[in-house]
C-alpha cells in the first residue's frame, strides 16, 4: 500500500478536484483507492463536503473524515468557536492506517496549506511526518504562485519530507503570459517537477467524462512511481 498526502499552496487552488483526479487515475490503473480528509470546515453535519465531491467525480466510495466544524475557518479556530474537540494526530494516523490496510493507495487531503492549524500545534506538516508520506503540492497557475509554491516546498524540505510533485490545480484554456511562464519556472525554482495540470472547469464534468480524461492530465511515469511508492 502507498499513502500520499495532498496539500495546497493556499486555499481555493483546486486541491479537492486534483485529489479526485489522482484517485480516478489510480482507479483507472486498477488500484483500490481510499481518500481521507483529516478535517472539513465550513459544512454542517449533513452537508456534502470535499470528500463527497471526490466521490462524485472519481467514483471512490472509501471516504474517511476525521473531524468537521461548521464555520469556514482554519480548523483550530473553527473548533474553538464551535466548542468542539480538536482533531488529534492519533485519530488521523489511525484512520489512515485502517484505510491503508484495505487499499492499494490512500490519498490524504489537507486543509489549505501545510502550516494551517488543524489543531493547536498540529499542521499538515506534522501529519505528513507522522505518516512518513510523500507530499503532492497543488498550486495555482497564476501570479503569486512562484512565491507560494517555493515557501511550501521549503517548509516540506525543512521537515525532511519528500515533495513528490507539483500539480497545477486549474489550468485555463487560454493561459496568459504569467501562467505560461510559471509552468516553466516552477520546477526550476523549487527543484520539483510539475507532474500535471487539471483543466479549469474539470469539477463541473460528469463522472464518466472526469474519469476518462483524468489520466491524461498527469505524467504517466510520475503517476506510476507515485502509486508504487
Helices and strands as residue ranges (DSSP letters): E 2-8, H 15-28, E 33-41, H 50-58, E 62-69, H 75-82, H 89-100, E 105-109, H 124-131, E 134-139, H 145-158, E 163-171, H 177-190, E 194-199, G 202-204, H 207-214, G 215-217, H 220-227
